Amino acid sequence: MTLQSMTGFARVEGTSGRTRWAWELRSVNGKGLDLRLRLPPGLEALEADVRRLAGEAFSRGNLQIGLAVSVSEAQVEAVVNEGALAAVLALRDRLTGIVDPAPVRLDTLLSVRGIVDFREAEESEAERDARDGDIRTGLAEAVRCLADMRRKEGAALAEVLLGQIARIEALTATVEADPSRSVTAIAERLAGQVAALLQGASALDRDRLHQEAALLATKADLREEIDRLKAHVAAARELIAGGGPIGRKLDFLAQEFNRESNTICSKSNAAAVTAAGIELKVVIDQFREQVQNLE
C-alpha cells in the first residue's frame, strides 16, 4: 500500500437531464476521520453513500464534502382542471337559447380562471432515479480523485521523510564515531577528574571514589541511545516501505527519536557530540512536522 497525505482537493461535475451537479471534496489534517456534509434539500438520502465511500477510501482527515445542484431550461406544462372545464361546458348547455350559442373558443376558456394552470413540469420517477444514479457515480469518481491526490502527496512526503531518516542515521553515526566515546578517552577524562579530587584530600575514600567514577562512566555511555536510534531508523523505514495509514505509528517513533536525542545531549561530554545531538533534535522536529500530514 502507498502512503496517503491527509490534504487534497477534488471536483467532479456533470449533467443528468435538466439537472447540473457538482461535487467538491476538501481534505485537511485530522486526528480521525471527520466528515462535514453539505447536501441540497431533497438529496439527504445521499449521506449514507457519502459516509460509506469516504470510510472505505480514507481512515483519517477532516473532509468537507459538498454537492451543488441546479436545474436549467425549466419545462412548463399546461394542466387542465377537468372539473372546472366540465362545469363551464355544462353551464353553456344550460344557457343555450338564452345567450349567444357560438362555440366556446380556446382563448375564452384560457381566460377563465381555474380552467388551465401552467406550472413547471415535474420529473418522472425514472428521471429522478437516473439523476440520482449519475450523482452517485460522480461521487464515487470524486472520492477516487481525492484519494489519488492524497496518494501523490503521500509519495512526495515519503521521499522527504526518508531523507530526514537518512540524516538522523548519519548524525547517529557521527555521535557513535566521536573520539570522546572511546574507552581511552573516557578513561583519561575520569583519571584526570579523580586525580584532581584526590590531590591534597587524603581523607577521601579512594575505593569509594573509584566506584563512583565507574558509575558515572556507565551513566555517560551513549551505547544504549545509539542502539535505540538505529532500531527506530530501521522501524521507520520498514513502516514507510509497507505503506498504508502509518501516520500515528511514525508520530510515536518521532517521540522516541526525540527522547533519545535529549538523552544524548544531557549525557554529552564533548562539544561535537552536543552539536550532533542538537542537530538531531532539529531534524527530528522537522520529521515530526511532516508526519502530521500523513494518514
N, C-alpha and C positions, 0 to 999 in steps of 0.2 A: 504494500500500500504506500502511496505517496503522502507527503505531508500536506496539510492544508493550513493556510493562513486564516485568520478569523475576519479579515476585511475583504470586501468585494462589493461589486455592483452589477446588476443585470436588468435589462429592459427588453421585453418581448411584446410586440403588438400585432394586431391582426383585425380582420373583419369577419363577421358572420351575418349574412343577410344585410339588414339595415343597421346592424349594431357594430360599432367600432370599439375595441377594447385594448387595454394596455396594462401589462403587469410591470411593476417596478420593485426590485428587491435590493435592499441595502443591508450590509452586514458589517458590524464592528466588534471589537473585543468584548468578551463577557465571561463570567465565571462558569456559567452553564448555558443551556440553550433557552433563550428568552425570545418569544415571538410577539410582535405587535402588528396587528392586522387592521387594515382599512378596506372594508368591502362595501360596495354600494347597496342601498336598500333593495331587498328582493333577492340578493345573491348571498345571503348569510349562510346558506347551506354549503357553500364552497369552503367554509372554515375547516371542516373535517379533512378535506383533501389537502388543504394547505399545511395543516399540522402533520398529517401523515407523511407527505413528501419531504417536508423540511426535516422531520425526525429521522427519516431514512437516509438523508444526504448529509446531515450535519449533527455533530454532538455538542458543539459549543459555539457561542457567539450571540450577540444581540441582533436579531433580524427584524427589520421593518419591511413589511410586505403590503403593498397597496395595489388595488385594482381600480382603474378608471374606465368607465363605460359611457358611451354616447350613442344616440340614435340619430341617423341622418335621413333626409328625404322622407319625412313623415307622410305616410299614406292616409288619405281621407276617404271614408266610405259613407254612403248615404244609408240611413236606417229608417225604414218606413214604419210608422206606428199603425199597424194593421187595424186596430180597434178604432182609432180616430178616423182613419180613412173610410172604414165601413159606416161609421156614424154620419160622415159628411155625405156619402153617396145615398144613404137611406133618407137623409133629410131632403136631398134633391128629388128623390122619387115621391116623397110625400107632398112636395110643393109643386109637382107637375100640374100645369093648368093655372097655377096662381102666379108663378114667376116665369121669366124667360126660360123656355125649355132647351136652350142651346147646350150642347155637350160641355161638360166640365173640362176646362183646359188644364194642362200640366202646370203652367205658370200660376193659374188660380190656386191649384192645390198647394204649390210651394209657398204661396203667400199665407196660407192658413197655419197659424202656429200649432205646433204639435204633430203635424202630419208627417213631415220629413225632418230628420235630425242628422246633421253632418258631424262626424267625430273621427278621431284618429283610429285607424284600423288596428285591432288587437292581434298580437302574434298568436299563431296556432300553437297547439301543444307540440307538434312536430318541429316547428320553427324554434320554440324555446329549448327543446331538447338538443337540437343541432347547435344552437348558440352556446348553451352550457357545455356541450361536449368540446367545442372549439376553444372555449375559455379554459377548460381543464387541460387540454392539450398544450395551450400556451403557458399555463402554469408549470407543467412538467418541464417544458423547454427552458423556462426562466430559471428554474431550480438547477437544471443541468448547466446552464451558462454561468450561474453564480458559483457552482461547485468547480467548474473549470477554471474560473478566475482565481478562486481561493487556492486551487492546486498549483497554478502557475506561480502565485506569490509564495506559496509554501516551498516550492522548489528553489526559488531565489533565496528564501530565508535559510534553507538547508545549507546552501553554499556559504552564506555569511556565518552561520553557526559552526560549520566545520572549520572555517578559517580561524574563528575565535578559539575553538578547541585545540587546534594546532598550536596557536600562540600560548595557550595555557600549558600544553605539553612541553613546549620549548622553554618556557620560564621555569617549569618544574625541573627540567634537566639542568638549567643554569644553577638553580639552588643546590641540586644534588652534586654538581661538579665543583662547587665553590671550594677553594683550598681551605677555607676556615672550618670545613666539616671533616677534614682528615683527622685521623687518630693522633698523628704527631702534633698538629696544630692545637687540637683540644688539650692534649697532654701538656704542651708547653705553656698554654694560656693558664691552665689550672695550676701548674707548678709555680708559675710566677705569682699568681694570686696567693697560694699557700705560703710561699716564701715571704711575701710581703706581710702576711698576717703573723707569721712566726717570729719575724725579726724583732728582737727586743721584747718578746712576750713569752717568757719561759713558762708562765703559768698555764698556758693553753694546752689542752689535752691533744697531743699530736694524732693519736689514733682516731679520736672523735672528729678531729678536723679533717682527716683524710676520708673518713666515712661521709661527712657532709659534702666534701668536694666531689666524691664519686656520685653521690645522689644528684648534685647539681649538674654534673656532666650527663647523667642519664636524662634528666629533665630537658636539658638543652639540645639533646639529639633530635634531629628532624626526620629520622628514618620513617617513622610511622606516618607522618603527614605526607611525605613524598610518596610513599606506597599507596596511601589512600587517594591522593590526587591522580596517580597513574590509573588506579582502578576506576575512578569516576570518569576519567577521559575515555577509557575503553567502553564503559557503560553508556556514555553519551553517544559515542559513535555507533554503537550497536542499536540504540534506540532510533537514531536518525536513519540508519540503513533499513530498519524494519518498517518505518513509516507509521501511518495511522495517527490517531489522536493522542499524541505523546506530550502535549504541552505541560500538563501537570507534573509528569514524571521528570521532564527536563528542568522544570522550575525547582523541584526538590533537589535535583543534582546541583543546580546553581547555588542553592543554600549550603549544600555540603562543600562545594568548591570554596565558597566564601569563608566557611568555618575553618577550613584547613589553611587558607591564606592568612587569616587573622592569627592563627596559632604560630605560623611561620614568622610573622612579623614580631610577635611577642617574645618568641624564643631566640630570635636572631642575635648573634654576637658580632656580626660583620656588616659593614655598610652595603656591600654588594648584595648580600642575601636580603637585607631590609629593602633595598631598591627593587629587587626582583619580586619580593612579596607585595610591595605597594603596586607595582605594575600588574601583578596577578589580580589584585583587587579591582583595578580599573577595568581590565579585560573581562573579569567575571561579572562586573556590573553591566557592561555592555552586552554580554551574553544573556544575562537575565532579562534585560530590556527587550531583546529580540524574541526571547522565549515567550514573553507575554502576548505576542501576536499569533502564536501557534495554537491550533485547535487542540 
